Amino acid sequence: MKKCILFLLTGFLFLSAEGYAQKEKSRTKVIAHRGAWKNTAATENSIAALKAAIKMECYGTEFDVHMSSDSVLFVHHDHIIQGRNIEKASSAELSTLKLSNGENLPTLVAYLKAGKTQNKTRLILEVKPSLVSKERSLILAEKCVDLVKSMGLGKMTDYISFDFDVCKKVKALAPKAEVTYLNGEKSPEEISLAGLSGIDYPYPSFQKNPQWIKQSHDLKLTTNVWTVNDKSMMDWFIEKKINYITTNEPELLMQLLR
């Protein structure tokens, strides 16, 4: 009798743990867009914004990567910073630039070093398409993957890009990595056929094609939406069971998910 009760209790605990794991897996998660900067003293895409997102225990923090004229990788959103085109400026010149919070413009090496100090917040690396050539976009993709691997961050880093060819290149170089496409026009079937991990689309794409969320999940693809800062819209996507919401308001989204 005791053995029977123990067996049943063990089975119950196993099912409960499995159910909890499934619930956590399907729960919408928070990605801080360019770090946690809007409600902190940090500057977007700064190391301070990265650290703020880590301190908040966001699931992930997104950041943008460009390549200088001499092939050094820097973290910044726009192609232009303080009147300088990142692709056409030297790393020596770019390294002298200060962000609004006083930090130096971060290299990808410095940014990844800061991200490597923890293991809870994922690093969502956006490979910015080159304005110079497709070749530079693909070279940047390869350099990003190589650097991430060399720093031992392959299991902590996901990749995103507006360039479909870049996404496919990254997936070929890092088959186990999560690689998702940003532009918003391709169907889940197209993404699946390309061998990518999921879709990471602006919210109007999902409003126009709400069926893409379920279709993606049926195809074992992940779903991420950007950039959602409004509570009612957050609620809508949570109800639709989207996997990730990328937001400038991670504090608000985390409150809604509690």
N, C-alpha and C positions, 0 to 999 in steps of 0.2 A: 504493500500500500504506500509506504514512504517513498519507494522508488518511483511509483506511478505519479505521485504528487510532485516529486522532484523533476521528473521528466516533463510533466505538464507546465510546471513553473519555468523550466529552462526554455521550453518552446515558446511560452508567452513572452518572456524577456527577449528572446531572439526576434520574434515578430514585431515587438514594440520597437526595438532598436532599428530593425530594417525599415519599419514604417517611418520612423523619425528621420532616418538617412534619406529616404525617398522624398520626404517633405522638404528637407533642407536642400536637396538637389534641385527640386522644382521651384523653390522660392526665388522670387526676384531679388537680384543683388545690385549693389550700388557701385557705380564707377564714377570717380571724380574726374570731371572734364578739365584737363590741363592742371590737375591737382586740386586741392582744396584751397582756393584763393579768394573767392568772392566775399566770404564772411570772416576772413582772417586778415592778418597784416601782410600776407604773402602776395607775390606777383605771380600771375599765371605762368605755368611751365617753369617755375623756379624750383630750386631744391627745397626751399622753405615750403612751397605748396605741396611738393611730394611728401615731405615729412609731416605736414598737417593732415594729409589724407591717410598716411600710415597711422598717425596718432588716433584718428577717428575710427580706425579699423575698417576702412572701406574695403570692399572686395577687390577693387582694382583702381588704379590711377592712370589716366591716359596722358600721353605727351607726344610731341611732334619732333621729327628728326630731319634735318637738312645736312647737306655736305658742302663744305667750303671749296674754294677753287683748288686748294692743295689736298683735298680728300680727307679732311678732318670733319668728324660728325659733331653737330651742335644741336641743342634742344631749343626750339623756338617755333611759334605757330606760323607767323607770316614769312613770306620769302624775303621781305625787306625789314631790316631793323635799323632804326636811326639813320635812315637814308642810304643804307648799304644793302646791296643784294647779296645775300649769304652765299649763293653759288659762285659769285664773281669776286668775293672778298677772300683774302688769305686768312688762315687760322690765326696768324700773329695779329692781324688787324682786329678780327672778331673777338679775340681774347681780351682786348682792352676795353670792350664795351661793358657798361654796367646796366643792370635792370633797375626798375624803379624802386625796388627795395634795397638796393645797394649791392646785391650779388653780382658777380661776374656772369656774363652770358655762359650758361653751363655747357660744357662738352658732354657728349653722350657717356664718355668714360666716367666723368665726375658724377653724373646723374645716376648711372647704374651702381656706382660704388655706394651712394647714399641709399639706393633701393635694396642693396644687398645686405644691409644691416638688420633685416627682419625677414620673416617668411610667411606673413599673413596676407599682405596686400600685393596683388599681382601687378605687374608692370605691363601696361598696354601701349605698345610702341607703334606709333603711326609713321609709316614710311611716306614722306611727302614727295609727290611726283615732281620731277625736275621740270623747270620751265625752259631748260636749255635743250634737252634731248631725252628720248626714251632710254638710250644707252646709259645716261647718268642715273636715271631712276633705277635701272636694274643693278648698276654698280652699287648704288646706295643700299639697295635691298640686301645684296650679298655682304657688304661691309657690316650692316646692322646684325645680320645673323651670325657672322663670324665673331664679332665682338661679344655678343650675348653669350655665345658658346664658350669663348675663351675666358670669360669672367665667371663661368659656372652658373649662369642664370637661365639656362634653357628651359628648366621646369617651372620657372616663375614668370616667364615673359610670353605674352600673346602679341600678335601682329595684326595691324589693320592698314588699309590703304584705299585711296580712291582709284588707284591704277590696277585694273584687273590683271594685267601681265605681271605686275609686281607681286600681287597676291599669289599667283601661280608659281612665280619664281621662289618666293619665300617658302611655300609649301614643299616645293621640290628639294630645297636646301635643308629644311627642318620638318620632315614628314610628321613628327609627333606634336608639333606646335599647333596651337589654335590660331588659325589665320582666317580673318573675315573681311568681307568687301563692304565698302562704305557708300558707294555712289547712289544706290537706291533704285536702280532701274531693272536689275536682273531678277528673274523669278527664282524661287527656291530650287526648282528643277535644274536651272542653269548652273546655279552655285554647286549643287550636289554633283552634277556631271563633271564639273571642273575639279572636283576633289577638295574643295575648300571646306572649312569647318562650320561656317554659318554666315548669317547676314547681320550687318551692323548699319542700319539705315536711318535717315532722318525721319522724324515723326510723320511728315506729310505722306511719305511712301507707304507707311503702315495704315494711315487714315484712308488712303486711296485703295489699298489692298489689305484689309484686315485679315483676310484668309491666309495671308502669307505666314502669319505666326504659327497657326496650327499646321499648315503644310510643311513648314520648316521642321517643326518638332516631329512630324510623322516621318520625315526624311532623316531624322537624327541630326539635324543642324541646330546650332545655337542661334538665339535671336537677341539682338541688342538694338536699342533705340537711342538716338541723340537729337538735339540736346534738349532734354525735357526739364523745365524749371517750374512749371505750373502744377499746383497740387491736384487739380481736377484731371489733368492729363496723366499725371503720375498714377492716380487711382485707376484710370482707364486701362493703362498698360499693365498694372499689377493684376487687375481683374482678368485680363487676357492671358495672364501667366507668361509674360515675356521673361526671358532669362535675366537680362541685364538692362538697367537704365543708366545712361550716361548723362550726367547733370552738373550744372554749375552750383546746384543747391543740395549737396550731399547731406547736409545736416537735416534739411526738411524731409528728404526721402527716407533717411534712416529712422526718423521719428514715425513716419507712416508705416514702416515695415516692422515696428516693434510689436 
